[in-house]
Amino acid sequence: MTRTDAPPTVEAAWERLWAQLKLSEGFWLGYHFTSDVGAVRELQERSRRVLRGEARGVEARQVNNPNDLLEALPWLLRSRSAATGVVWLVGVSGDFRGWISAWGGLLRRLNERRDTLPVALPCGLVLVAPRPVLPVARDTAADLWSLRSFLAEVRMGTAQHTQPFREPPVARSGEDHGDGAFAARALSPSAEPSATLRPLLRQVGVDLTAGRPDLAIERARDALDRAGTTMTRRWPMRGSRAVVR
């Protein structure tokens, strides 16, 4: 199959996921609402490639029958080591109507055990469900929903043609894509962020996911300013100012 540019929905989901994989430490929770198995596989494969470079792995379980979804609970709560980077639970096959009650039951159980999740999972957890499950996740397991730091939706058929694997692009100076792109640029560094910047960048992602763009922009500017200060200290430039792109 000829690879062309991936549709915006897949690339947007990947940029958010990439930020979580690179910047988050310990447990984090993500929701991915889609029925497009191709999109899920693409994101899982990209996750494997990123984590392989950090000697970490991906665990994934795909449930094909809604009646079997609750049986995945013990597997989810099994203790993992630091060698696991992210765990995926996928339940999207077939008619979405059967999944609504199935996911509702599992999410309620996870909501009751939300305090044990960070202990069992020192890594990311991505729950993949059909898009109609979103209000169920939000309303029937509200406390669990409040822990989310990654949220993505991908429509059916948007991952049929995807571009070769790459890390998210960094916007160049002079490009005007609005304030949201400014915050996103801080989440897509061209080099590994320092220990000082990681907490700030992690919070940018949390603010963007929670619908707080103004706060995310403020934190992003702070992160970029600190990065510029660090570069100036390491490589002083005579007669000019250091520019962070």
C-alpha positions as CSV (number, residue, x, y, z in Angstrom):
1,M,0.0,0.0,0.0
2,T,1.3,3.4,-0.9
3,R,1.9,5.6,2.1
4,T,0.7,9.1,1.9
5,D,0.0,11.8,4.4
6,A,-2.1,10.6,7.3
7,P,-5.4,12.3,7.9
8,P,-5.4,15.1,10.5
9,T,-7.3,13.1,13.1
10,V,-4.7,10.3,13.2
11,E,-1.8,12.8,13.3
12,A,-3.5,14.9,16.0
13,A,-4.0,11.8,18.1
14,W,-0.4,10.7,17.6
15,E,1.0,14.1,18.6
16,R,-0.9,14.0,21.9
17,L,0.1,10.4,22.5
18,W,3.7,11.1,21.6
19,A,3.8,13.9,24.3
20,Q,2.5,11.5,26.9
21,L,5.0,8.7,26.0
22,K,8.0,11.1,26.1
23,L,7.1,13.4,29.0
24,S,5.0,11.5,31.5
25,E,6.4,9.6,34.4
26,G,4.5,6.9,36.3
27,F,0.8,6.2,35.8
28,W,-1.3,8.2,33.3
29,L,-4.7,7.5,31.8
30,G,-5.8,8.0,28.2
31,Y,-9.1,7.5,26.4
32,H,-9.2,6.9,22.6
33,F,-12.6,6.8,21.1
34,T,-12.8,5.2,17.7
35,S,-14.1,2.2,15.8
36,D,-11.2,2.3,13.4
37,V,-9.0,-0.7,14.2
38,G,-6.5,0.5,11.6
39,A,-6.0,3.8,13.5
40,V,-5.5,1.9,16.7
41,R,-2.9,-0.4,15.2
42,E,-1.1,2.5,13.7
43,L,-0.8,4.3,17.1
44,Q,0.2,1.1,18.8
45,E,3.0,0.5,16.3
46,R,4.3,4.0,16.6
47,S,4.2,3.6,20.4
48,R,6.3,0.5,20.2
49,R,8.9,2.3,18.1
50,V,9.2,5.2,20.4
51,L,9.4,3.1,23.6
52,R,11.8,0.6,22.0
53,G,14.4,3.3,22.1
54,E,13.9,3.6,25.9
55,A,14.1,-0.1,26.5
56,R,10.4,-0.2,27.3
57,G,7.6,-2.1,25.8
58,V,3.9,-2.1,24.9
59,E,1.2,-4.5,26.2
60,A,-2.0,-4.7,24.3
61,R,-5.2,-6.8,24.7
62,Q,-8.0,-6.7,22.1
63,V,-11.4,-7.9,23.1
64,N,-13.7,-8.9,20.3
65,N,-16.9,-9.7,22.2
66,P,-18.5,-7.2,24.5
67,N,-19.5,-10.0,26.9
68,D,-15.8,-10.7,27.5
69,L,-14.7,-7.2,28.3
70,L,-15.1,-7.5,32.1
71,E,-12.8,-10.5,32.0
72,A,-10.0,-8.1,31.2
73,L,-10.2,-6.5,34.6
74,P,-7.7,-8.8,36.4
75,W,-5.3,-8.4,33.5
76,L,-5.5,-4.6,33.7
77,L,-4.9,-4.7,37.5
78,R,-1.9,-7.0,37.2
79,S,1.3,-5.4,38.5
80,R,3.7,-4.3,35.8
81,S,7.4,-3.4,36.0
82,A,9.0,-0.2,34.8
83,A,9.9,-2.0,31.6
84,T,6.3,-1.5,30.5
85,G,5.7,1.9,28.8
86,V,2.0,1.7,28.0
87,V,-0.9,-0.8,28.3
88,W,-3.7,-0.8,25.7
89,L,-7.2,-2.3,26.2
90,V,-9.2,-2.3,23.0
91,G,-12.9,-3.1,22.7
92,V,-14.4,-1.8,19.5
93,S,-15.2,-4.7,17.1
94,G,-18.7,-5.0,15.5
95,D,-21.8,-3.1,16.4
96,F,-21.0,-0.3,18.9
97,R,-24.4,-0.7,20.7
98,G,-23.1,-3.9,22.4
99,W,-20.1,-2.1,23.7
100,I,-21.9,0.8,25.5
101,S,-23.1,-1.3,28.5
102,A,-20.0,-3.5,28.4
103,W,-17.7,-0.5,28.8
104,G,-20.0,1.1,31.3
105,G,-19.6,-2.0,33.5
106,L,-15.9,-2.1,33.2
107,L,-15.4,1.6,33.8
108,R,-17.5,1.5,37.0
109,R,-15.3,-1.3,38.3
110,L,-12.1,0.6,37.4
111,N,-13.6,3.7,39.0
112,E,-14.0,1.8,42.3
113,R,-10.3,0.7,42.0
114,R,-8.9,3.9,40.7
115,D,-6.6,4.3,43.7
116,T,-4.9,0.9,42.9
117,L,-4.2,1.8,39.3
118,P,-1.1,3.9,39.9
119,V,0.3,1.1,42.1
120,A,-0.3,-1.7,39.5
121,L,0.6,0.4,36.5
122,P,3.7,2.6,36.7
123,C,3.0,3.5,33.1
124,G,0.3,4.7,30.7
125,L,-3.1,3.0,30.3
126,V,-5.0,3.7,27.1
127,L,-8.7,2.5,26.9
128,V,-10.0,2.3,23.3
129,A,-13.8,2.3,22.9
130,P,-16.3,3.3,20.2
131,R,-17.1,7.0,20.1
132,P,-20.7,6.6,21.6
133,V,-19.0,5.3,24.8
134,L,-17.6,8.8,25.6
135,P,-20.6,10.1,27.5
136,V,-20.7,6.8,29.4
137,A,-17.1,7.1,30.4
138,R,-17.6,10.8,31.5
139,D,-20.8,10.3,33.4
140,T,-20.7,6.8,34.9
141,A,-17.1,6.9,36.1
142,A,-16.6,10.6,36.7
143,D,-13.7,10.2,39.2
144,L,-11.8,8.0,36.8
145,W,-12.5,10.3,33.9
146,S,-11.0,13.2,35.9
147,L,-7.7,11.4,35.9
148,R,-7.3,11.5,32.2
149,S,-4.3,13.2,30.6
150,F,-4.8,11.9,27.0
151,L,-8.1,12.1,25.0
152,A,-8.4,11.4,21.3
153,E,-11.2,10.7,18.8
154,V,-10.5,9.2,15.3
155,R,-13.3,8.7,12.8
156,M,-13.7,5.5,10.8
157,G,-11.6,5.3,7.7
158,T,-9.1,8.0,8.5
159,A,-6.2,5.7,8.9
160,Q,-6.4,3.8,5.6
161,H,-3.3,5.7,4.3
162,T,-0.8,6.8,6.8
163,Q,2.6,8.4,6.3
164,P,5.9,6.8,7.4
165,F,6.6,6.9,11.1
166,R,8.0,10.2,12.4
167,E,8.0,12.2,15.5
168,P,5.7,15.3,15.6
169,P,7.0,18.3,13.6
170,V,8.2,21.4,15.3
171,A,6.7,24.6,14.1
172,R,9.3,27.0,12.6
173,S,9.6,30.7,13.4
174,G,7.5,32.8,11.2
175,E,4.7,30.3,10.9
176,D,1.4,31.5,12.4
177,H,-0.9,28.7,13.5
178,G,-2.5,30.4,16.4
179,D,-2.0,30.1,20.2
180,G,-2.9,26.5,20.3
181,A,0.0,25.7,18.0
182,F,2.3,27.7,20.3
183,A,1.4,25.4,23.2
184,A,1.7,22.3,21.0
185,R,5.1,23.4,19.9
186,A,6.4,23.3,23.5
187,L,5.1,19.7,23.6
188,S,7.1,18.7,20.4
189,P,10.7,19.4,21.3
190,S,13.4,18.8,18.8
191,A,15.6,17.4,21.6
192,E,15.0,15.5,24.8
193,P,13.7,18.0,27.4
194,S,15.7,18.5,30.6
195,A,14.6,17.4,34.0
196,T,13.7,21.0,34.8
197,L,11.4,21.3,31.8
198,R,9.6,18.0,32.0
199,P,7.1,18.9,34.7
200,L,6.2,22.1,32.9
201,L,5.7,20.3,29.6
202,R,3.7,17.6,31.2
203,Q,1.4,20.2,32.7
204,V,1.0,21.9,29.3
205,G,-0.4,18.6,28.0
206,V,-2.8,18.3,31.0
207,D,-4.0,21.8,30.5
208,L,-4.7,21.3,26.8
209,T,-6.6,18.1,27.5
210,A,-8.6,19.7,30.2
211,G,-9.7,22.6,27.9
212,R,-7.5,25.3,29.5
213,P,-5.6,26.7,26.5
214,D,-4.8,30.1,28.1
215,L,-3.1,28.4,31.0
216,A,-1.3,25.9,28.6
217,I,0.0,28.8,26.6
218,E,1.3,30.6,29.7
219,R,3.1,27.4,30.8
220,A,4.4,26.8,27.3
221,R,5.9,30.3,27.1
222,D,7.5,29.7,30.5
223,A,9.0,26.4,29.3
224,L,10.4,28.0,26.1
225,D,11.8,30.9,28.0
226,R,13.6,28.5,30.4
227,A,14.9,26.5,27.4
228,G,16.2,29.7,25.9
229,T,18.0,30.7,29.1
230,T,19.6,27.3,29.3
231,M,20.8,27.5,25.7
232,T,22.2,31.0,26.3
233,R,24.2,29.8,29.3
234,R,25.6,26.8,27.4
235,W,26.3,28.6,24.1
236,P,26.6,32.3,24.6
237,M,26.0,34.2,21.3
238,R,27.9,37.5,20.8
239,G,26.0,40.3,19.2
240,S,22.8,38.3,18.8
241,R,20.0,36.6,20.8
242,A,19.5,32.9,21.1
243,V,16.4,31.8,19.2
244,V,14.5,28.7,20.3
245,R,12.6,27.0,17.5
